[in-house]
């Protein structure tokens, strides 16, 4: 059987679509949530699971729903709609249906102008007009100027009819243009859709088709990367476009905290990417007055991640909604030397790295972090030993392990480590950030005590509205909250976690087949579905080999079409080349092992335990 191993890219990249770290819930404590004025309230449960939070008229609903679950329900998957029906469903009585909730249902974060991204930015521009908002190697833009430029584009978009949460795609590299375009879309009342200019045209076309974007904002040299979409194209460098000079005042477009801010796409097991719809309030709840990190004037944060990776939202809005400076430095993660130059030249104080890049920096260039006060890492669990080495080299630094799926708006939990710190078995994902609830539950959605592993569920104001045009998947992953008020939901993370005695959460691994590769969250099923589309492939299964972010490799086991079996090497070369036009580099398997047939279990599913070793001779 031919074995083909190949390398994707010798240059490491910090682009990611990561998955983060959490905190638990059990009888006695279920995390923190933001009240209507931004104040936190503690939600506690009795041993029976009854909510004791003051002001919840439906606080007994969770206990009542749990009583209605039958023994049969306990054996069903968490995604099975029958789980929440119970005996009342058998009698045809009214039940809590697993259906998408109305926009903003269950969100308890602060509302009003301070809970809308662009309104908070406008307030900062009014308060700090001369402060530097955006900075590159040779240019600086103040808050006042950035606001005026974004307003001019917003007026232009508004004249084109953008508003009412219309989706506007941004086909731009991380730059002043990208940040100002995102602001302009929000000011016009739309929601922006980031597109990575490094993704293959087929991927860009799939995202544009899924979002049905009405407008694409790009430049003339980039427009051809996403041709044939049918949307109105706005070229920022086209002098023939209508001018809006003089229209640089803030727009008076009604936008609420539950209106969509952006749609970002993650890997989907069905073979097409999932669009996660995130409202303004989810972002603001993350960066407004956080108690886990210091954000404000004087903080300098670089935009290091892909614009399609939701951590970029923290980098952008964490700086710009708090009076800080956002540094735009394309190529900063191409090498340690380039990264060190950005940190030193711009006086970076706060930055985020994928766990893999963090480990490389600590091993090969820890001195480049001199001057950094706060370092965040995520995408994978960071090595405890590398955290210890970091703190030994920089005793004054604050290290934050950040966890959270895209569906919970970047971070749901954080764990801060400051010296002195003794390296432990692993770095916990920590405790819930403000406006977020974390619950470790069993298969019957019952809270588990400290020390007993279960699945992590996330609730609170950070939850996404759901998946764009995927009501069934939204209903499967966003469940009615069994302990919350009417309309509140819990997101099913698929992560196995345990709550420690001190209340922090430790991540134990994935329950499903979703894996992290170079910080990106990857659904192996999406890769399989794409490979199967090639005529040379009859069937395929994909696995991940390696426990650490640095060593993990995707392994493909294809079964070739009978006509292509004699020239397997040539067939694999064709499949690999074609796949590079369909998927991002981090989703392309690095090792291919051709099989005559896939091993199956007695019920017809692929038996991955019987797959041959990927590196066997």
N, C-alpha and C positions, 0 to 999 in steps of 0.2 A: 504494500500500500504506500503510495507516495506521501512523503511528509514535506510540507513547504512552510518554512518559517521566514518571515520577512519583517522588516522594520518600517514603521510609518514615518517617523520624522525624528531626526537626531536632535533637533532643538526642542527642549521641553517648553511647555506653555502653561500658563496659570489659568487658562480658560476653564471654566467649570460649570456644571449644572448640579451642584452638590446636594447633599442631604443632611443634616446637621445634628444637633444633640439636645437632649430632652430632660424633663423632670417628671416625677410621678404623682400618682394619686392613690389614695387608699382610704379606708375609714379613718376619719380624723382630719385629713387635709387633702384638698384637690387642687391646689394652686391658687393663683391670683387672677383677678379680673379687674378691668377698669370700670369704674362707675360712670354715671352719665356726665360727671364733671371732671373725669380724669382721675378721680380718687380710686384707690384700690379697695376692694372688699375681699374678705376671706370667705371662701365657700367651703363648708365642712359637711361631712356626712356622718350620720350615726352608723353603727355597725350594720344596720339593715340597708344602708345605702340611701337613706332619706336625706334630702337636702335641708340644711338648717339655715340657709342664707336668708337674712331678713329681707322682706319686701317681695319675695317670690310667691305670688298667689298660687302658682301651680307646683309648689315645692314637693307635694306628695306624688306628683305624676310619675317620677322615676321609679319610686317604690311600687306603685300600682302596676306600671308596665312590666316590671320585672316579675311580679307575681303571675302575670298572664302568660309568661313564657312556659312552654311545656318541656318535659324531659326530652321530647323529640327535637325541640329547637336547639338544645345545647349541643347536639351532634352536627348541626349544620354549619357551613362556613359563615364567617362574619358578613360576607357580601350577599348572602342569600336573603332575599326580601322576606322569606317566611320567618326569619329569626324574630322580627319585631311584631309579628301578628298575634301569636299566642292563641289562647282558647277562644277569645272573643271573635277572632277571625273565622274560626271553625263554625261559629254560630251566626256568621254574617253581620256581626255588629261593627260599628265604626272603629277604625284602627288608626295608628300613626303610620301613614304611608311613607315609603322610601321614595320620595319625589323631590326634585329640586325646590328649595324654598324661594320665596320672593326675594328680590335684591335687598341686601342689608338685613335680612331677618336674623335676629339674635345678636346683632352687633351692639355692644354696649359702650364702645369707645366714645370719646368726646366728639360732639358734632359741632357744626358751625364753621366759620372761616378757618380757625386754627386746625381743623381736622381735614382740610383740603390742601393738597400739595402745593399748588401754585399760589393759593392765598397766603399760605405761610411763607413762601418765598418772597412774595410781594411785601409782606410785613418786614422781612429781613432787609429787603432792598430799601425800604423807607427808613429803617432804623440805622443801617450801616451802608449808606449809599456809596461811600468812597472805599470801602473795604474790598479786597480782591476776592472775587467769586470764582473765577476760572483762570488757570495759569498753565502755560505750556513752556517749552524751552526758551522762547523769545517773545512771548506775548502775555499780557495780563488784561483781564476784563473785570471792571468793578461790578458790584451788585447793581448799581443804578443803570450802567450801560447794558449789562446782561438782560435786565428786565425790559429795557427799551427795545433791544433787538428781538427778544422773544415776542414782545407785544406786536411789533411790526409784522412778523410772520403769522402771529395769531389772527390779526385782522385780515390778512390775506386768506388764511384758511377759512375763517368765518364767512368771508365773501364767497368762497367756493361751496358753502353749505355744510361745512364740518360742524358738528355739534351733536347733542343727544347720544353721547357714547359711541359715535361712529368711529370705526377703527381706521387708524392711519398708520401705514407701515413706514418705518425709518430704515432705509438702506444706506447706512453711513457707518464709517469706522468711528471708534471712540474719539471724539473731537469736540471742539466748541460747537460746530454745526449740529452734532448729534444732541448734545445737552440742550441747546437752545431750541431745537426742533421739538424735543420731548416736552419742554415747558410750553411751547406755543400750542401744541396739540391740546394739552390740558387746559390752557387758558381759553381755547376756542370751544371747550366742552366735549372734546373727543377723548379717545383713549389710544395710546400709542402701542405699536407692535414692533419690537426690535427685530431686525434682520441682520445676521452676521454675514458680512461681505465675503468671508472665507468659506462659507458653506456652498456646496455644489448647487447649480441652478435647479436641479430637480427638487432639492430640499426647500429652496426659497419658493419655488412654485407651489409646493404642497402647503406651505404656511400661508401664502397669499390666497390660495384657493379656500383654505379652511376659514380664514378670518373674513373673507369677502371685503378686504380693505377698499375703501372708496377713494383713497388718495395714497400715493407713494411719494415720500419726500426723499430725494437723493441728489446726486450731482451728475453732470453729463458723463464723466468718466466711469461712473458706476452703474448707470441706468441699464446697460446691456446685460448685466448679471441677472436681472429678473425681467426679461422682456416677455411680452405677450400676456400680461396679466389683466389688461382691460381697465385698470383703475386710472384715475387722473394722475399724471405725474407732475410733481412740482420740482423743478430743478433749481437748487439754491444758487447755482452759478450762471443762470441764464439771464442775461441782461434784458431780454425781450419780455420777461414776465412782468405783469402789472406791478408798478411801484406802490408801496404803501408809506412812502416817506411822509412824515408828519403825523401818521396814525400810530403813535407810540405810547398811548395811554393804556392803562389796564382795562380789559374788557369787562363788561358787566353781564356775564353769562352765568345763569344760576347753575351751580354745581354743588352737590351734597357729598358727604363723606362716604356714602354707600354707592356713589357713581364709580364706574370703572375708570381706573387710571392706566392700566396696561394689560396686555395679554402676552404672556411668554410661553413658549412651547417646550415641552419636555418629551422624552422618549415615550412611545406608546406601544403596548404589547400587540395591538391589532395591526401593526405595520404602518400606521400613520401617526404623526406627532399629536400630542394632546395640548390644546390651548388652555392655559390656566388663567382665569379671569380674576384680577386683583383690584379691589377698590381703593380709593384714596385713603380711607380710614385705616386700612391695614398697614400702609406705609407709615402714616403719621404716628400710629400707635407704637411703631418700632423705634422711631428716631426722636420723638418728642419727649424731652425730660427723662431719658432712660436712667435707671439706677445701676446698670451693669457696665456702663462705659461713659467716658466724659466726651461730650460733643458740644461745640460752641465756638465762638470767635477765638482765633488762635490755633485751631486744629487744622492741619494740612493733611488731606487724604487723597491718595492717587487712585485713579480709575484703572485698575490692573486687569480686571476680568472681562470676559466677553460680554457684550451688551445683551446677549441672549441668556446669560447666566444671571439668575435673580439677585445674586450678591452685588451685582453692579448697581442695583437699586439702593442698597444700603450705602455703597460708596458715594453715589451721586447725591441722594437726598439726605444722608447723614451729614454731609458737609453743607449743602446749600440751604437746608431748612433750619440750620443752626448758626449761620453767620460764619462758617468755616470756609476754607479754600479747597476747591477740587482741582487736582493736577491731572492734566491730559498728557500722557506720555506714551504714544503708540510704540510697541516694541520693547517696553520696559522689562518684560519677562523673557526676552529672547536669550538672555545670558545673565549670570550673576553680576558681571561687570556693568551691564546696562542698568540693572535694577539698583545696584549700589550708587550709580551716578545720579539716578532720579532721586533717591533718598537724600543724598548729600546736597545736590544742587537746589532742591526745592524745600529742604528742611522738613521732610515728611515726619509727622508726629504720630499718625494712626494709619495702619494699613492692614489689609486682609490678604492671606496667602492660602492656596490649597495646602492640604496636609503634606502632599508629596513635595511641593516646592518649599514648604517650611522645613522639611527634613533636609533637603538639599542645601538650603541656606545655612542651617545650623552646622551641617557637616563640612561645608566647603567655603563659607563666607560669612560667618556669624558677625564679623566686624562691621559689615555693611549696615547692620541695624543700629549702629550708634546714632543716638538722637531720637530714635523712635520710642515713644512713651507707651503706646498701646499696640499690641500685635494680636490680631485675630487669625484663627486658622479653622478650617473645616473641610467639608467634602468627604473626608474620611476621619476616623478617630486618630488624632495626633499621638505620636509615640511619647509615652511618659518620660523615657530617657532623653529624648530630644528636648522636651520642655525643661527638664532639669539642666541640660547643657546650656540652653538659652538663658535661664535665670542665673547660672553661674557666670556666664560671660557678660550679662547685662543686669546686674542686681536691681536696677531701678525700673525695669520694664514691667508692664502689666500684660500678662498673657490671658487671652480669652478664647476658650473653645466654644464655637458657635454651632448650634444645631437647629435644623428646621427644614422641612420639605418646602418646595415652591408653593404648595397649596396652603401653607401657613405664613406666607409673606416673609421669606428670608430666614429669620431666626424665631424659633419658638422657645428655646431655652439656651442658656449660656452658663459656663462655669469659668470663673476667674481664678487664676493662679498667680500669686505674688510670692516673692521670696520672704523667708526661707520656705522651701517646699521639698519634701522627700518624695522621690519618684515612687509611684505606686504601680499596681498592675496595669491600669489604664486611666486615662483622664476622663472623668465623668462628663456627661453632657449637661449636668447641672440642674438648675431650677428655672421655672417659667419666667419669661420676661413679662413686663407689665401688659395687661390686657389679654393675657393668654392663660388657659387652663390646661394642665397636663394630667392624664389619667392612665394608670397602669391597670388594665382590666383582664379578666379571664375570658374564656370563650362564651360565657353567658352574660358578658358585660358587667360583671360584678367587680367592685374594687378589690384589689389584692393587698395584703399587708406587706410591710417592708420585708425585703429579703426573698419574696416569692416572685419569680419571673412571670411576665405576661406581655400582652401587646400594648403599645403606647397609642393613646388616642389624644387628639389635640382639639381644644375648643377655644372660644373667645373671639375677640375683635379682629384677630389677624387672619382668620380663615378667608380663603378665596370664595368668590361667589359659586364657583364650580368650573366645569370644563365646557369650553365653547362648543356649541352644537352637539353635545354628548350628554343628553339628559339621563340616559341609562347608567352611564359610568359615574355621573355626578351622584345619582341616587345610591350607587353601590359604595362609593368612597366617602360620602358625607351623610352620616346617619343622624336621625333625630337624637338629641341629647337626652339620655335617660334620667339625668339628675338636674337638668337645667330648666329654665323658664320656657314657655311655649315659643316655638320657632327657633330655639338654639340648636346647634348641630355639633357633632364631633367628627373630626377627620380620622379615617382609618389609615394609620401610617404604614402598617405592615412591618414595623420594627419591634423586635423583641427586647424588652428592657426590664430593669429591676430597680425598685426604689430602695435606697440605703437608709439606715437608721436616722441619719441627719437630714433626710428629706431630699437629697440630691438623687438624680437618676443616672444610672449607668446603662450604656448601650451594649447589647449582647449580640446583635446581628440581624439580618433580614429574614423575614418569614417567607417571602415569595422569591421570585427569581430576579428581582431588580438588583443590580450591582452598581458599584462605583468604579469608573475607569478614568484615571487622571483627573479626579475630582468631579467628573460628569456623572450624572445619574443616567443609567442605561437600562432599558428594558431588553433583555435578550430576545424576547419574542418579536420585537420590531425588526431586529437584525435577521432573524429566521424568516419572517414574512417577506422581507425584501429580497433575500437571497433566493427564495423559492420562485420569485418572479422571473429569474433568468432561465432561458430555455435549456441550458445545459445541466440544470439541477432538478432532480426529481424530488428530493427531500433533504432536509438538513436539520441539525440541532446545534445550538451554540452554548458553550459553557464558559465560565471564567476560571482561570487557573492562577493561583497565587493568593496569599493572605494579606499582603501589604500593598499599599497604593503604588509603591515603586516597582513591584514585581508582577503585578496582576496583568495577565494576558488573556485576550479573548481567543477561544479555540472553536473552530468551525469543523463539524463532521458532516460533510455533504455526501449524499448518495447521487451519483451522476446519472443522467439519462443514459439508457443502454447504448445509444449511438455514439456517445462521447466517452464511454469507458476506456476504449483502446488508447485514446490520446488524452489521458487524464491531466497530464501536466499542462498541455495547451489549453484544455478546458478551464482549469483552475486559473490560469493567467488571464483568460478572458473574463471570468467571473470577478476576479479581483479588480481588474481595470474598470469594469462596468460598475462595480459596487462603489468605487471611489467617486463616481458621478452621481450617486444616489444618497450617500450618507456622509456625515462628518467623519473626519479621520479617526476620532476616538471610538467610533462604532464599528470600525472595520477589523475583523479578526486578524490576529497576528500569526496564527498557526492554522493550517488546514490539513485535515487528515481524512482522506477519502475512505468511505466504507461501502461494502457491497449492500448492506441494509442496516437500518437502525435497530438496536436491540429494544425489545418491547416487553412491558410487564404483562401479566395475565389479563389486565383490563385494556390492553391496547395502547397504553401510554409509553413514551420513550423512557427506557430504564437507563438513566444516566450513570448509575453505579456500574453498569456493565460496559460502558464506553472504554475503549483502549486508552492507555496512558498517552498523552499528547506528544511526549518527547521520546517514546520508545523507538528503538531502531526498526 
